Amino acid sequence: MKKTVLSFASVLLITSCSSNDEAKQSTQNTQQQEEQRYDEALADKLNVFQPLEITDTLNPALVKLGHHLYFDNQLSRKQTMSCNTCHNLSTFGVDNQPTSKGEEGKFGDRNSPTTLNAAIHIAQFWDGRAATVEEQAGMPILNPIEMNIPNEKFLIDRLKKSSLYQQLFKEAFPNEKDPITYNNLKKAIGAFERKLITPSRFDEYLKGNKTALSIEEKKGLLTFITTGCTTCHNGAGIGGNMFQKFAVFGNYWDYTHSTKIDSGKVTITKLAGDRFVFKVPSLRNVEKTHPYFHDGSVQKLEDAVKIMAKAQLNKDLSDDEVNSIVTFLKALTSDIPDDLKKSPIAQ
């Protein structure tokens, strides 16, 4: 009798395990089918993007010089702040403040955008007044509200007193008799910023690795595309390659509750059509680069997504749609190597 009971229990156990395995296999099959449906739905929609690539063609000596300069407080008048102060590489190239405080304690008018991937943008600054990262690098240094250096000669005279910079500039510009110049300084900082490129799992997906994104991330990507976000957020930077009016529908400050109205690019071009026009920001690392918009007026990514859908596309997204898009956007997060985040001056 005892053997019969044990045998019966064994049969139940085997049957139960078999049922569990079948249920697990069924769930896996369902997930694979769902994932395949998203892959098929996305297949002809991904050509609006390009994978982000890291270049190895930069001059190492120039990058090394730029790395030193990026972290050096000597680039501000009172030697209290560096490029990294407002564009902190330990926090994805930003300071996470609405606007940044300069050396004299005054705040700028616009949010400090990330330096990560900035080199691939169509232009620099929210109004595009600098064409390249090299041109941009020289501007905050001489801005009285930012780093407050009075003129180029002031800084160059200071750097020429440094035996380290005498060596580093000579290595970066070996054919120049007097290599420590403001123009060369801009070239070096720009070269370093061109190293700050952050491909993510999304790029692996674009290259054909279907397992690089989760089902929920693929769902979010499809929602992102079908909502119309790729009208402006496309290319390798998923933004950063065009200018656009903010807002297309209504007034942006009605959505963002901004305390100051910024006219945008028109202040540079003086063209009426550029009123309230700003550079479209890249969405790479957007999860980490809050607060959002040109004035840092919105803290939460979910709120920024909802505002953009309404202001630019006149669409009211549900919470599920917003959360789905945010899930995809988080797949764009990718960091730079640790050695680039650290100041070489302290090493």
N, C-alpha and C positions, 0 to 999 in steps of 0.2 A: 504493500500500500504506500509506503514511504517513497519507494522508487517511482511509483506512478505519479505522485504529487510533484516530485522533483522534475520528472520528465515534462509534465504539463506546464510547470513554471518556466522551464527552459524554452519550450515552444512559444510561450507568451513573450518571453524576452527577445527571442529571435524575430518574432513577428513585429514586435514594437520597434526594434532596431531597423528592421527592413522598412517599416512605414516611415520612420524618421529620415532614413536615407533617401527614400523616394520623394518625401516632401521637400527635403533640402535640394535635391536634384531638380525638382519642379520649379522651386524658387529661383535657382541659378539659371535655368532655361528661360524663365520669364524675364529675368534681369538682362540676360544676353540679348533676347529679342527686343526688349525696350531700348537697350543701348544701340543695337543695330538700326532701329528705326530713327533714332536721333542722328546717328552717323549718316544715314541716307538722306535725311531731311536737311542736314547741314552741307552735304557734299558740294552742291552747286552754289553755295552762298558764301564760301570762305575766300573767294578770290578778291574780296575787298580788303583783305589783310595781306601782309607779307611777314615772314618770320624775321625776328630781330637777330642780327648776326654781330658777333664780336670780331673786330679787326685786329690783326697782329702786325700791321704795317707802320705803327707809330714809332718814332725815334725814342728808344729807352732813356737816353740822356735828357731829352726834352721833357719827357713825362716825369722823370725823377725831379727835375728842377721845378716843374709845375706842381708836383706833390708837395714839395717844401713850401712853395709860395702860397698854396691854397690854405695851409695850416698856420701861416706865420702872422702873428699879431703886429709885426713891423709894418704891415700894409695898411694900418690905420694910424692916424696922427698921434694919438696918445698911446699907441701900442697895446690896446685893450681888446681888439677884436680882429678876426681873420675872416676869410671867405667861409670857413667852416662854422663860424658863429651863427650865421643865418641859414646856411645850407649844410646842416650837420649830417655828415655821412654815416654817423651811427644811428640816425633816425631817418634814413632813406632820403637824405639830401634836403631836408626842411627843418624848421625849428618848431613846427606845430603851433605857431602863433598866428592870429588873424593878420597882423602886420608886424614887421620886425623893428626892434629898437636899435637905433644907431648909437654911435659913440658918445654923442652929447645928450642922450636920453630921449631924443625925439623919435616918434614912430613914423615909418613910411606910410604912403597912401595905399599901397597894394600888397597883397600877399606874396611872400617870397616863394616862388615855384621851386620845385626840386631840380637839382643839377643832374640827377640820374637820368640818362637817356636824352638830356637836353640837346646834345650835339647833333641829333638826327632831326631836330625840329626845323621848320621852314624859316623861323626867325626866333629872336630871343626877346624876353620881356612880354608882358601882357599886351602891349601895344606894338610889338614887333620893331622897336626902334633900333635894335642891333641885329645885323644879318647873321652873325656867327657867334659861337661861344668865345672865340678870341676877341671879337669886338666888345662883347658884353662884359668880359672879365675886367676891362679897364675902367668901366663906368662907375660901379659902386665905390671903388677906391677913391675917386675924386669927388664923389657926391657929399656935400656938407652935412646932409642928414644921415648918411650911412657911415663910411669909413673916414671921411673928413680929411683926407690928404689934400693940402692946399694946391699943389700942382705936381706935374710929373717929375720935375727936377728935384723937388724936395725928397721924393721917395727914392729916386735913382741915386742921389747923393748918399742917402742912408744905406742903401744896399751895397754900394761900392766900398763901404768901410768894412764889410764882412768878408773875411777870408774864405768862408764857406761858399758864399755866393760868387766870389771871384772864380772859384774852382768850378762850381756847378754851371755857371753861365758859359765859361770857356769850354766845358765838355759838351754842352748843348749846341754851342755855336762856334766850333773850332776854327772856322775860316774868317772870323770877324776880329778885327783889331781891338775894338771896344764893344764887347758883346752885351754889357749890362745897360740895356736901353728899355724904355717903357714898352716899345713895340715888341721886343723880345720877351718881356715879362708877360704880355698878353698872349703871345704864341705859346708860351710854356704852360700857363694856366689852362688855356684852351686844349692843349694836347692832353693834359691830365684829365680834364673833363670828358674827353673823347674815350677814355678808358672806362668811364662809369656807365657801362651798358649792361642791362639786366634781362637776358632772355629767361623765360619762365616755362612752366609745363605747357602753357598755351602754344608756344612756338614748336614744341615737340609734336603737339597735336596737328598743327598746320603742316608739319613735315611728314605726316602720315602715321604717327604713333597713336592709334585709336585708344590705347589704354592710358594715355597721359592725362586725360580729364575723366572725372567721375560722371555718372549719369546725371546727377543734379547740376554739375557744372555745364554739361552739354545742353541740358534743358535751359539753363540760364543764358547760355550763348545764343541759343535759338530765339529766346525771348528778346534778348538784346538786339538781334538782327531784325526780327519781324516787327518790333516796336518802331524801328527806324533810327536807332542810335548810330548806326554805321553811316548815316548821311554825313556826319562830321567826324565820328570817331572810327577811323579806318587806317589803313597803311601799317607800317611796321611799328609806329608809336601808338597806334590806336588813338589817334589824335595828334596834335602838335604840327599838323601839316596844312592848316588853313586858318583863315580868320572868319568869324561869324558874328552876326548881331546877337546880342543878348539883352532882351528877349525878343523872339520873333512875334510872339503873341503876348500883348500886354506890356507892362513895365517890370523890369527885373526886380526892382526894389519892393514891389508888391508881393513877390514870392520870397525874397531873401530877407526882407525887413532890414535892409541896409540903412545905416544912419547917414551915409554920405552918398550922393549921386555922382558916379564917375562916368564921364562922357566917352572914355575909351580911346580908340585909335585916332579919332578926329583931332585930338590935341597935338598930334604929331603931323598928320597929313593935311589938316585944315580942310578936308573934303567932307561935305555934308553927308555923303553916303557912308562915312566911317563913324558916324555918331553911334555910340553904344556898341561898337564893334571891338572884339577882343580876340586874341589868339585862342584857338580851341586847345585846351590842355590835353596832354597825353593822359591816358587812363592807366598806364603802367604804374604799379605800386600805389594806386589810388587809395587802397585800403589803409595805407600807412601815412598818407600825405595830407591829412586833415589839418585845419579846417578848409572848406572848399569855396571856390569862386575867386574872382579877382580881389575881393576885399576880405576874404576869410570869414564871411558872414554866416556860414552854415557849418555846424560841427559834425553832424551825422551823415554818413554816406547814403543811408536809406533816404533821408530827406533830400539830399542833393539829386539823387536819381529821380525822385518823384517830381521835384521842381523842374528839372531839365525836360522831362517828358511833357509837362504842361506848358512850360515857357517856350520850348523850341518846336514841339510837335502838336501842341494842343490836345494832348492825350492824358486822361486820368487813369493812372495805373492802380491796380488793386495791390493790397499789401503782399499777396502771393507773388504777383509779377515783379514787384520791387525787390522782394527777398530773393527771388530767382535770379534776377540780374546781378544783385550784389554777390550772390554765390559765385557766379561766373567771374565777376571783377576780382574777387579774391584769388582766383587762379592766375592773375597777372602779377602777383607779388613775387619778387625775386630779389635777392640782395647781391651786393658786390663783395668781392673777397675781403677778408678781415684786414689784410695788409694795406689795402687802399683806404680803409676807414681810420687808420691810426696815423697820428702825426709823425713823420720821419724825423722831425726836429727833436722829439723826446726819446727817440730810439738810439 
